[in-house]
Amino acid sequence: MTGLVVDLLLLALPLVVAAVAGRVTERRHLRALGEREHDCRDVLVTTLRELPGAPPEGPRPRLIVAEVVLATDALTTFWAAIRRRFGGRLERHQRLLERARREATLRVVEEARRAGYGAVSNLRLTILDIGGRADERPASRVAVLAAGTACAAAADPARAAALDDVRAPEPLPGAPRPVL
C-alpha cells in the first residue's frame, strides 16, 4: 500500500512543479507587460486609419510590424484537452491569447517611441493558431502579428498623467477575472 502512495506522489510531484512554474512565469510576464505599458502610456494608439490633428511637420509616417509567438506548457495543454471533453472555458488559453496581443501591441508602440514618434495609427492585429486544429484540440501555440503606422505626434505627458487617474472599468459578469 505504501508503495502505491509513493508511486502516486512521485507522479504528482512533477505535475505540481510544472503547474507552479507555469503560473509563476505567466504572472511574471503579466507584471512586466503592465510596467512596460505604463512606461508607454504617453504614446497615442488608435485603430483609425489616420491620426486626427497630426502635425504636418516631423518625421514621415512609417510602418512598424511586430510578431509574437507564445505557447502553453504541456500540462496546460493536457488539462485543456480534458476540459474540452467535458465542456467549459479554456481560461488559460484565453489568457495566453491576451498576453500575446498585449505583447505584440506593446512591441509596436515601443518601436515607434524609440524612432521618435508619439502615436501609432491604423493598428491591426492578426492572430494565427499554429499549434492546434479547431476540430481536434485547442491551440497550444499562438502567433500574433501587429502592424501600425507610426505618426508624428508630440508625446503628451499631460495625457499620461490623466491616464494615471483613470480607473479600469469593472469586468462584466461571467468575464474572465484579471490574473493580477
C-alpha positions as CSV (number, residue, x, y, z in Angstrom):
1,M,0.0,0.0,0.0
2,T,2.8,2.5,0.9
3,G,4.5,1.6,-2.4
4,L,1.4,2.8,-4.3
5,V,1.3,6.0,-2.3
6,V,4.9,6.7,-3.0
7,D,4.4,6.0,-6.7
8,L,1.4,8.4,-6.8
9,L,3.4,11.1,-5.0
10,L,6.3,10.6,-7.5
11,L,3.8,11.0,-10.3
12,A,2.1,14.1,-8.8
13,L,5.3,15.9,-7.9
14,P,6.4,16.8,-11.4
15,L,2.8,17.9,-12.3
16,V,2.7,20.2,-9.3
17,V,6.1,21.6,-10.1
18,A,5.1,22.2,-13.7
19,A,1.8,23.9,-12.7
20,V,3.6,26.2,-10.2
21,A,6.4,27.1,-12.7
22,G,3.8,27.9,-15.4
23,R,1.8,30.1,-13.1
24,V,4.9,32.0,-11.9
25,T,6.1,32.5,-15.4
26,E,2.7,33.8,-16.6
27,R,2.4,36.2,-13.6
28,R,6.0,37.5,-14.2
29,H,5.2,38.2,-17.8
30,L,1.9,39.9,-17.0
31,R,3.7,42.1,-14.4
32,A,6.4,43.0,-16.9
33,L,3.7,43.9,-19.5
34,G,1.9,46.1,-17.1
35,E,5.1,48.0,-16.3
36,R,6.1,48.4,-19.9
37,E,2.5,49.6,-20.8
38,H,2.7,52.1,-18.0
39,D,6.0,53.4,-19.4
40,C,4.5,53.9,-22.9
41,R,1.2,55.4,-21.8
42,D,2.2,58.8,-23.4
43,V,2.1,57.3,-26.9
44,L,-1.4,57.5,-28.5
45,V,-2.5,54.2,-30.1
46,T,-5.6,54.1,-32.3
47,T,-7.1,51.8,-34.9
48,L,-8.2,54.8,-37.0
49,R,-6.6,55.0,-40.5
50,E,-5.3,58.5,-40.0
51,L,-4.4,60.3,-36.8
52,P,-6.8,63.3,-36.5
53,G,-4.9,66.5,-36.0
54,A,-1.5,65.1,-36.7
55,P,1.1,67.9,-37.2
56,P,2.3,68.2,-40.8
57,E,5.9,68.7,-39.7
58,G,8.0,66.0,-38.2
59,P,9.2,62.6,-39.4
60,R,7.3,60.8,-42.2
61,P,4.8,58.2,-41.1
62,R,6.4,54.7,-41.0
63,L,5.0,51.2,-41.0
64,I,6.0,49.2,-37.9
65,V,5.5,45.5,-37.6
66,A,6.0,43.2,-34.6
67,E,5.3,39.5,-34.2
68,V,4.9,37.4,-31.0
69,V,4.7,33.7,-30.6
70,L,3.6,32.3,-27.2
71,A,3.0,28.7,-26.2
72,T,1.4,26.9,-23.3
73,D,3.2,24.3,-21.3
74,A,2.4,20.6,-21.8
75,L,0.5,20.4,-18.6
76,T,-1.8,23.2,-19.6
77,T,-2.4,21.6,-22.9
78,F,-3.2,18.3,-21.2
79,W,-5.7,19.9,-18.8
80,A,-7.3,21.9,-21.7
81,A,-7.9,18.7,-23.6
82,I,-9.7,17.2,-20.6
83,R,-11.6,20.4,-20.1
84,R,-12.7,20.4,-23.7
85,R,-14.1,16.9,-23.4
86,F,-16.4,17.9,-20.5
87,G,-17.0,21.4,-21.7
88,G,-16.1,24.7,-20.2
89,R,-14.0,27.7,-20.8
90,L,-10.3,27.4,-21.6
91,E,-9.2,30.3,-19.5
92,R,-5.5,29.5,-19.7
93,H,-5.7,29.7,-23.5
94,Q,-7.7,32.9,-23.3
95,R,-5.0,34.4,-21.1
96,L,-2.3,33.2,-23.5
97,L,-4.0,35.0,-26.4
98,E,-4.5,38.1,-24.4
99,R,-0.8,38.1,-23.3
100,A,0.3,37.6,-27.0
101,R,-1.9,40.5,-28.2
102,R,-0.7,42.9,-25.5
103,E,3.0,41.9,-26.1
104,A,2.7,42.5,-29.9
105,T,0.9,45.8,-29.5
106,L,3.5,46.9,-26.9
107,R,6.4,46.0,-29.3
108,V,4.9,48.2,-32.0
109,V,4.4,51.1,-29.5
110,E,7.9,50.7,-28.1
111,E,9.5,50.7,-31.6
112,A,7.5,53.8,-32.6
113,R,8.6,55.5,-29.4
114,R,12.3,54.6,-30.0
115,A,12.0,56.0,-33.5
116,G,10.8,59.4,-32.1
117,Y,7.1,59.0,-33.0
118,G,4.4,60.0,-30.5
119,A,1.5,58.0,-31.9
120,V,0.6,54.7,-33.7
121,S,-2.5,54.8,-36.0
122,N,-4.2,52.1,-38.1
123,L,-3.1,49.4,-35.6
124,R,-4.1,45.9,-36.9
125,L,-3.7,42.5,-35.2
126,T,-3.6,39.2,-37.0
127,I,-3.9,36.1,-34.8
128,L,-2.7,32.7,-36.0
129,D,-3.3,29.4,-34.3
130,I,-0.1,27.5,-35.0
131,G,-0.4,24.7,-32.5
132,G,-3.8,23.1,-32.8
133,R,-6.7,22.3,-35.1
134,A,-10.1,23.7,-34.4
135,D,-11.8,20.4,-34.9
136,E,-9.5,18.4,-32.7
137,R,-7.7,20.2,-29.9
138,P,-7.2,23.7,-28.5
139,A,-4.3,25.8,-29.6
140,S,-1.2,25.3,-27.6
141,R,0.8,27.9,-29.6
142,V,-0.4,31.2,-30.9
143,A,1.2,33.9,-33.1
144,V,0.1,37.5,-33.2
145,L,1.2,39.9,-35.9
146,A,0.8,43.5,-35.1
147,A,1.2,46.3,-37.7
148,G,0.6,50.0,-37.3
149,T,1.6,53.3,-38.8
150,A,3.9,55.4,-36.6
151,C,2.9,59.0,-36.8
152,A,4.4,62.3,-35.9
153,A,2.7,63.5,-32.8
154,A,4.1,65.1,-29.7
155,A,4.2,62.7,-26.8
156,D,1.7,64.1,-24.3
157,P,2.8,63.9,-20.7
158,A,-0.5,65.5,-19.6
159,R,-2.4,62.7,-21.3
160,A,-0.2,60.1,-19.5
161,A,-0.8,61.9,-16.1
162,A,-4.6,62.0,-16.8
163,L,-4.5,58.2,-17.5
164,D,-2.9,57.6,-14.1
165,D,-6.2,58.9,-12.6
166,V,-8.5,56.7,-14.7
167,R,-9.8,53.6,-13.0
168,A,-10.2,50.4,-15.1
169,P,-13.9,49.5,-15.7
170,E,-15.4,46.7,-13.7
171,P,-15.4,43.4,-15.6
172,L,-18.8,42.1,-17.0
173,P,-20.4,39.3,-15.1
174,G,-19.0,36.0,-16.3
175,A,-16.0,37.6,-17.9
176,P,-12.6,36.1,-17.1
177,R,-11.0,37.7,-14.0
178,P,-7.7,39.6,-14.2
179,V,-4.8,37.4,-13.2
180,L,-3.0,40.0,-11.1
